[in-house]
Amino acid sequence: MKRTTTAALLAAALASTLVTGCGGNAAAGDDKHVTVTVGYQSKTINTVTAGTLLRSLGYFERELAAQGKRDGVSYKVQWQDYATGAPITAQMTAGKIDIGSMGDFPLLINAARGKQLNRPTRLVSVTGYNLRGALNTVVTAPDSKLASLGDLRGKNVSTSIGSAADGTLVRALQRAGLDPDKDIRKLNQQPSVGASALQAGSTDALSQFVAWPGLLTFQGKAKALYDGAELNLPTFHGVTVREDFAEQRPKVLDAFLAAQIEATRYLNEHPVQAAEKVAEATDLPPEVVYLYNGSGGIATFDPSVKPQLVSALKKDVSAKLVGDVDVDAFVDDGPIKRVYGKEYAERLAATPEPSRSEVWLKGEDSTRPFDSPAALLKFVAGHKSDVRAAYVPDATTGTRWYADKAVWVQDGKELRPFVTVSAARAYTQTHPGARTASYATALEQAS
């Protein structure tokens, strides 16, 4: 079988964003009637504050209506939904999308293509992030015998080339001593196609971004093989805007960022309700959305452009995961700083809340926090028929996962949850007497 290198595949992904022609104006319409086109990924729920949730709340339209009254312009918002960031970049470089949201790896491709086609773009805000990298996960079939990344040698692995999940896969394989170009057979597939391939058995593993790993695991169609947080490298999604649009319509960009800030506040203040809104708009189970976007979820939502995230982009460039990108020229936090005002410094200094054990009971519009996984288990054992979802943080990485899908380890009187078998195994190997236990056993021990 002919092998295709990661570099060649990435080059193909970059080439796929090429659109002939110079594109349109900064925004469609005339001086009095302007249509602003926003590209987003509805099911990539780490972008909801600039996409799905923002659209559902109507905050951008509200901000533009207020702006229109001030400047005598009638504004209309056109939302375009995509599965990944690559087509958003293609439409932006063609002048057909003004503002878009995508993951860190695609953002770098966005920057590269904008520069190559003389249609530069800027990263102006962040949607959600995880400082350890937990937003991307490698999963296998529920009955798979694969137990670690090393077991992927010679196997088929599905991912979306050029996506944030692809970047995690490449780095993780390299760290595990595998050559991403030679030691696996990488299948370049859309997330939904890769999910179907995993179920059909035509791929051995799937590396994807939110919410696919959590969705498949929740549905009993997959189990986690590798937690991206093991890389301990930040991953995030952000908002990119065409430079010409930002310069010609700065008030519109300000309106978008003001709306994103309000959507972020709504999500952080009403996490369950926000999860339900996103679930309704995407057909994703609310329990899956809350895994990532809930209070203390895998994703932390904050529009500020934190130095740690900019540094992560530079590491991706220096690791030659993408072409040569001038990150400092691409990143522009001036607009979000302008909209936030004095509060921006506070947002930059803010740190994410650690994930905690939580139970979501049927019929309740808020979750119940617990001080420890053991305390959660004790509660669940006494309320089994009432539990809608239970979440626990991985004992090593802190990544939140479903309590009934976690790998449990009993160490004396302590019960510790892990996202993956390999993480649990690493713990038991360094803690004599510790052993894995089923979820049923963990519940029995806790009660």
Secondary structure, 3 states (H helix, E strand, C coil): CCCCCHHHHHHHHHHHCCCCCCCCCCCEECCCEEEEEEEECCCCHHHHHHCHHHHHHCHHHHHHHHHHHHHCCEEEEEEEECCCCHHHHHHHHCCCCCEEEEEHHHHHHHHHHHHHCCCCEEEEEEEEEECCCCCEEEEECCCCCCCCHHHHCCCEEEECCCCHHHHHHHHHHHHCCCCCCCCCEEEECCHHHHHHHHHHCCCCEEEEECCHHHHHHHCCCCEEEEEHHHHCCCEEEEEEEEHHHHHHCHHHHHHHHHHHHHHHHHHHHCHHHHHHHHHHHHCCCHHHHHHHHCCCCCCEECCCCCHHHHHHHHHHHHCCCCCCCCHHHHECCHHHHHHHCCHHHHHHHCCCCCCCEEEEECCCCCCEEECCHHHHHHHHHHCHHHEEEEEEECCCCCCEEECCCCEEEEECCEEEEECCHHHHHHHHHHCCCCEEECHHHHHHHHC
